[in-house]
Amino acid sequence: MPYLNLIWLLLIFAILFSGFVTVNQGTIAVITLFGKYRRILLPGLRFKIPVIEQIYKRISIQNRSVELEFQAVTIDQANVYFKSMLLYSVQNADEETVKKVAFKFISDKDLMQALIRTVEGSIRAFVATKKQAEILTARREIVDYVKEQIDHSLEEWGYHLQDLQINDITFDQAVMESMSKVVASNNLKAAAENEGQALLITKTKAAQAEGNAIKISAEAEKEAAKLRGQGVALFREEVARGMSQAAEQMKEANLDTNVILFSMWTEAIKNFAEYGKGNVIFLDGSAEGMDKTMKQIIGMMKLKEKTL
């Protein structure tokens, strides 16, 4: 008898001990009683009625992800291939939400199939209204459209779409090649336009620089001519002043002023011979020629004196 009682005690203890369950963090246990929903168990050490209550399912409330690869057709009959990542989770930890998650689908496989097909259908419906040239720039529009379309369905299932990332969008090989050719031709066109603009700017700047150089050269030539003229005028003025002073001194010495003219004449001939460098200069060396030249110089001197 003592052994029998001990066995009964151990059996009862084992049954009671089997009622303790551990619910992991991030999960919620769904309890059924004779196949009917009873209650939920939150994370931690919990107790259920042994034998009678059963853990029907453990629901994870953590984020889950799935990768999608599918094809869609645009309004201009171009095949578009998508690679995307779907991030979803249980809407919240409320009892009603957990009940939806636990009993809407038989298994997670059925949930995933329904979720994937719903997302693919929404994207295909959107792509069917766009042309192929518009698809590459419509990533954000596609995501917003899908969220708007399936949020209500996911809410009925107890889930929420956290994010949809479209990682890759490709077309058929022929379409990709034609798009590459279009891009290449546009790049060549842009390069030619840029090169033309650069050449135009270069030519314009060169013409402006040449014009400025001509203007500066003309201004410099003008200034140089002005300075040369002033130099010649000053030279003549100094020569006239020197000749006047020399003439005054010779008058005071009772000498003939024609000696000055004769000296200038001989100095001019000497200068012609010294710096002529082989050039032929014809001078009238006769007495009449010298007399004529002397008269011309005397006339210039008298005209200068009247002016002063």
Secondary structure, 3 states (H helix, E strand, C coil): CHHHHHHHHHHHHHHHHCCEEEECCCEEEEEEECCEEEEEECCEEEECCCCCEEEEEEEECCCEEEEEEEEEECCCCCEEEEEEEEEEEECCCCHHHHHHHHHCCCCHHHHHHHHHHHHHHHHHHHHCCCCHHHHCCCHHHHHHHHHHHHHHHHHHHCEEEEEEEEEEEEECHHHHHHHHHHHHHHHHHHHHHHHHHHHHHHHHHHHHHHHHHHHHHHHHHHHHHHHHHHHHHHHHHHHHHHHHHHHHHHHHCCCCCHHHHHHHHHHHHHHHHHHCCCCCCCCCCCHHHHHHHHHHHHHHHHHHHHHC
